[in-house]
């Protein structure tokens, strides 16, 4: 099977992606940049857009699998319908609102080559709007992106992959049917051996791929471990135990657990190290000492 071009090889909405990436620098609440400073952290907006465009084939390419065109047409028509009926979603898609209004199942006929360029532009519009930080957790964006990522992988890696679609079904029924057909199928794996701050693997998970991340720097490894494993697994887990005095302790989620045990480590460290940090005459407690050596120059001048 001839490999089709990916979207990133033919076009990319650079202007929109760049605008969202610049705005993201001022975002603090909920952004992984607040977890730990990383020197070369990549913008999530750019990583999200590039991953989508790299994993999805270009529907206007003759070698594009028909199954992906079918899924893309249904998913984008469904998404456009959500944009037209949800004012909050419409606000996130304001830059491409006129085109989303015109987008429907009739305008994205996957079997008609004349409609393939329109399908490509609809995907690019979706990527541009999805690059917005405010869109990163919106269900309509996530469901559409994950469906496209999953079907793209299956259609590109399985020669006999087909989708069973009933033309008489509603859009919602068709989407539900697609989800059930691919539910237990493998997803693409995005590997980042030098993941740094974790932007690429995090966005890979967001759009429906699996992710493997590593780095030479142990700090980066810990950051990725927290972002990719600990937060999804333990973020909302209720933790109950008894402390050293036998008192019951209840911690709601990973945030409270980290705060509790961080405070415990601080207290234990103070007990063990306080004798090496005697208080100053004014009662202040030093937190570090600088040990300086003075060497007299033997031959000044």
C-alpha positions as CSV (number, residue, x, y, z in Angstrom):
1,X,0.0,0.0,0.0
2,X,1.3,3.4,-1.0
3,X,1.8,5.6,2.1
4,X,-0.2,8.9,1.8
5,X,1.2,12.2,2.8
6,X,0.3,13.4,6.3
7,X,-1.4,16.7,6.8
8,X,1.8,18.3,8.1
9,X,3.5,17.6,4.8
10,X,1.0,19.6,2.8
11,X,-0.3,22.4,5.0
12,X,-0.5,23.7,8.6
13,X,-2.3,26.7,10.1
14,X,0.9,28.3,11.4
15,X,-0.5,31.7,12.1
16,X,-3.3,30.4,14.3
17,X,-1.0,28.0,16.1
18,X,1.6,30.7,16.8
19,X,-1.0,33.0,18.2
20,X,-2.3,30.3,20.6
21,X,1.3,29.4,21.6
22,X,2.1,33.0,22.4
23,X,-1.0,33.4,24.6
24,X,-0.2,30.1,26.4
25,X,2.9,31.7,27.9
26,X,0.7,33.8,30.2
27,X,-1.4,30.8,31.3
28,X,-0.7,29.7,34.9
29,X,-3.7,27.8,36.3
30,X,-3.7,24.2,35.3
31,X,-0.6,24.4,33.0
32,X,2.2,21.9,33.4
33,X,4.7,24.8,33.4
34,X,3.6,25.5,37.0
35,X,4.7,22.0,38.1
36,X,8.4,22.7,37.6
37,X,10.5,25.1,35.6
38,X,11.9,23.6,32.5
39,X,14.3,25.5,30.3
40,X,13.2,24.5,26.9
41,X,9.5,23.7,27.4
42,X,7.7,23.4,24.1
43,X,4.3,25.1,23.8
44,X,1.4,22.7,24.3
45,X,-0.5,24.4,21.5
46,X,2.3,23.7,19.0
47,X,2.8,20.1,20.1
48,X,-0.9,19.4,20.0
49,X,-1.3,20.8,16.4
50,X,1.9,19.1,15.1
51,X,1.0,15.7,16.5
52,X,-2.5,15.8,15.0
53,X,-1.1,16.9,11.6
54,X,1.7,14.3,11.8
55,X,-0.6,11.4,12.7
56,X,-3.6,12.1,10.4
57,X,-3.2,11.5,6.6
58,X,-4.1,14.1,4.1
59,X,-7.6,13.2,2.8
60,X,-6.9,14.9,-0.5
61,X,-4.1,12.5,-1.2
62,X,-5.2,9.7,-3.5
63,X,-3.4,7.2,-1.3
64,X,-5.4,8.2,1.8
65,X,-7.3,5.2,3.2
66,X,-11.0,5.4,2.4
67,X,-11.8,4.4,6.0
68,X,-10.1,7.6,7.3
69,X,-12.0,9.8,4.8
70,X,-15.2,8.2,6.0
71,X,-14.4,8.7,9.7
72,X,-13.1,12.2,9.1
73,X,-16.2,13.3,7.2
74,X,-18.5,11.9,9.9
75,X,-16.5,13.3,12.8
76,X,-16.1,16.7,11.4
77,X,-19.8,16.9,10.4
78,X,-20.7,15.9,13.9
79,X,-18.3,18.5,15.4
80,X,-19.7,21.2,13.1
81,X,-23.1,20.4,14.4
82,X,-21.9,20.8,18.0
83,X,-20.4,24.2,17.1
84,X,-23.7,25.4,15.7
85,X,-25.7,24.4,18.8
86,X,-23.2,25.1,21.6
87,X,-22.4,28.8,22.1
88,X,-19.4,28.2,24.2
89,X,-17.9,25.9,21.6
90,X,-18.9,28.4,18.9
91,X,-16.9,31.0,20.8
92,X,-13.8,28.8,20.7
93,X,-14.3,28.3,16.9
94,X,-15.0,32.0,16.1
95,X,-12.1,32.4,13.7
96,X,-13.6,29.7,11.4
97,X,-17.2,30.1,12.3
98,X,-18.4,30.8,8.7
99,X,-16.9,27.6,7.5
100,X,-18.2,25.5,10.4
101,X,-21.7,26.8,9.7
102,X,-21.4,25.5,6.1
103,X,-19.8,22.1,7.1
104,X,-22.2,19.1,7.1
105,X,-22.4,15.5,5.9
106,X,-23.5,16.7,2.4
107,X,-20.5,19.0,2.0
108,X,-18.0,16.3,3.1
109,X,-18.8,13.4,0.9
110,X,-15.8,11.0,1.3
111,X,-16.5,9.1,-1.9
112,X,-16.4,12.2,-4.1
113,X,-12.9,13.3,-5.0
114,X,-14.2,16.9,-5.5
115,X,-14.9,17.0,-1.7
116,X,-11.5,15.8,-0.6
117,X,-9.9,19.3,-0.5
118,X,-12.8,20.5,1.6
119,X,-12.2,17.6,4.0
120,X,-8.5,18.7,4.2
121,X,-9.4,22.3,5.0
122,X,-11.9,21.2,7.6
123,X,-9.3,19.2,9.4
124,X,-6.9,22.1,9.3
125,X,-9.6,24.4,10.7
126,X,-10.1,21.9,13.5
127,X,-6.4,21.7,14.3
128,X,-6.2,25.5,14.4
129,X,-9.1,25.8,16.8
130,X,-8.0,22.9,18.9
131,X,-4.6,24.6,19.5
132,X,-6.4,27.1,21.7
133,X,-5.6,26.4,25.4
134,X,-9.3,26.9,26.3
135,X,-10.2,24.1,23.9
136,X,-7.7,21.6,25.3
137,X,-10.2,20.0,27.7
138,X,-13.5,20.5,25.8
139,X,-15.2,17.1,25.2
140,X,-16.2,17.8,21.6
141,X,-12.6,18.6,20.6
142,X,-11.2,15.6,22.6
143,X,-13.7,13.1,21.2
144,X,-13.2,14.2,17.7
145,X,-9.4,14.2,17.9
146,X,-9.2,10.8,19.6
147,X,-11.6,9.2,17.0
148,X,-9.5,10.6,14.1
149,X,-6.2,9.5,15.7
150,X,-7.5,6.0,16.3
151,X,-9.0,5.5,12.9
152,X,-5.9,7.1,11.2
153,X,-3.7,4.5,12.9
154,X,-5.9,1.5,12.1
155,X,-6.4,2.5,8.5
156,X,-2.7,3.2,7.9
157,X,-1.5,0.0,9.5
158,X,-4.1,-2.5,8.5
159,X,-4.7,-3.1,4.8
160,X,-8.0,-4.8,5.3
161,X,-9.4,-2.2,7.8
162,X,-13.0,-1.3,7.0
163,X,-15.7,0.7,8.8
164,X,-19.3,-0.4,8.8
165,X,-21.5,2.7,8.4
166,X,-25.2,2.8,7.9
167,X,-26.2,5.8,5.8
168,X,-29.6,5.9,7.5
169,X,-28.1,6.5,10.9
170,X,-28.0,9.9,12.5
171,X,-24.6,11.5,12.9
172,X,-24.6,10.7,16.7
173,X,-25.5,7.1,16.0
174,X,-22.8,6.9,13.4
175,X,-20.2,8.3,15.8
176,X,-21.3,5.9,18.5
177,X,-21.1,3.0,16.1
178,X,-17.5,4.0,15.0
179,X,-16.4,4.2,18.6
180,X,-17.7,0.8,19.3
181,X,-16.0,-0.7,16.2
182,X,-12.5,0.6,17.2
183,X,-12.9,0.4,21.0
184,X,-10.6,-2.5,21.6
185,X,-8.1,-1.9,18.8
186,X,-4.5,-0.8,19.2
187,X,-3.7,2.9,19.3
188,X,-0.6,4.6,17.8
189,X,2.5,4.9,20.1
190,X,4.3,8.3,20.2
191,X,7.9,7.9,21.5
192,X,9.9,10.8,22.8
193,X,13.4,9.7,24.1
194,X,14.3,13.2,25.1
195,X,11.0,14.4,26.5
196,X,12.2,17.2,28.7
197,X,9.2,19.0,30.2
198,X,6.8,16.5,28.8
199,X,4.8,18.6,26.3
200,X,5.0,16.1,23.4
201,X,4.0,12.9,25.4
202,X,1.3,14.8,27.3
203,X,-0.3,16.1,24.0
204,X,0.0,12.6,22.5
205,X,-2.1,11.2,25.3
206,X,-4.6,14.1,24.9
207,X,-5.3,13.3,21.2
208,X,-5.7,9.6,21.8
209,X,-2.3,8.1,21.3
210,X,-0.2,6.1,23.7
211,X,3.1,7.7,24.8
212,X,6.5,6.6,25.9
213,X,8.8,9.2,27.3
214,X,12.3,9.3,28.7
215,X,15.3,11.6,29.1
216,X,18.9,11.6,30.2
217,X,18.1,14.2,32.9
218,X,16.5,12.5,36.0
219,X,14.5,15.7,36.8
220,X,12.9,15.4,33.3
221,X,12.2,11.7,34.0
222,X,10.4,12.6,37.3
223,X,8.4,15.4,35.6
224,X,7.2,13.0,32.9
225,X,6.5,10.3,35.5
226,X,4.3,12.7,37.4
227,X,2.5,14.2,34.4
228,X,2.0,11.0,32.4
229,X,1.5,8.3,35.1
230,X,1.0,9.6,38.7
231,X,-1.5,12.4,38.0
232,X,-3.8,10.3,35.7
233,X,-3.6,7.3,38.1
234,X,-3.6,8.9,41.5
235,X,-5.0,12.4,40.9
236,X,-8.4,11.8,42.5
237,X,-7.6,8.7,44.6
238,X,-8.7,8.9,48.2
239,X,-5.9,7.8,50.5
240,X,-6.5,6.7,54.1
241,X,-4.0,5.6,56.7
242,X,-2.9,6.2,60.3
243,X,0.0,8.4,61.2
244,X,2.8,7.6,63.7
245,X,0.5,8.6,66.6
246,X,-2.2,6.2,65.4
247,X,-4.5,9.1,64.3
248,X,-6.5,8.5,61.0
249,X,-5.4,10.6,58.0
250,X,-7.5,11.1,54.9
251,X,-6.0,12.6,51.8
252,X,-8.1,13.5,48.8
253,X,-6.0,13.1,45.8
254,X,-2.4,13.4,44.8
255,X,-2.1,17.1,45.5
256,X,-3.0,16.7,49.2
257,X,-0.7,13.6,49.5
258,X,2.3,15.5,48.1
259,X,1.6,18.4,50.4
260,X,1.2,16.2,53.4
261,X,4.4,14.1,52.8
262,X,6.4,17.1,51.8
263,X,5.6,18.7,55.1
264,X,6.5,15.5,56.9
265,X,9.9,15.4,55.1
266,X,10.5,19.0,56.1
267,X,9.7,18.3,59.8
268,X,11.9,15.2,59.8
269,X,14.8,17.0,58.1
270,X,14.5,19.8,60.7
271,X,14.8,17.3,63.5
272,X,17.9,15.7,62.1
273,X,19.7,18.8,60.8
274,X,18.7,21.6,63.2
275,X,21.8,21.2,65.4
276,X,24.0,22.0,62.4
277,X,22.0,25.3,61.8
278,X,22.1,27.2,65.1
279,X,20.0,30.3,65.3
280,X,21.5,33.7,64.7
281,X,21.7,36.2,67.6
282,X,18.5,37.8,66.3
283,X,16.6,34.5,66.4
284,X,16.7,33.9,62.6
285,X,17.4,30.4,61.3
286,X,20.0,30.2,58.5
287,X,19.1,27.9,55.6
288,X,22.6,27.5,54.1
289,X,26.2,28.3,54.8
290,X,28.8,29.6,52.3
291,X,32.3,28.3,53.0
292,X,34.9,30.6,51.4
293,X,38.6,30.0,51.4
294,X,41.1,32.9,51.1
295,X,44.4,32.3,49.3
296,X,47.1,35.0,49.4
297,X,48.7,35.6,46.1
298,X,52.5,34.9,46.4
299,X,53.5,37.2,43.7
300,X,51.2,40.3,43.4
301,X,52.0,42.7,40.6
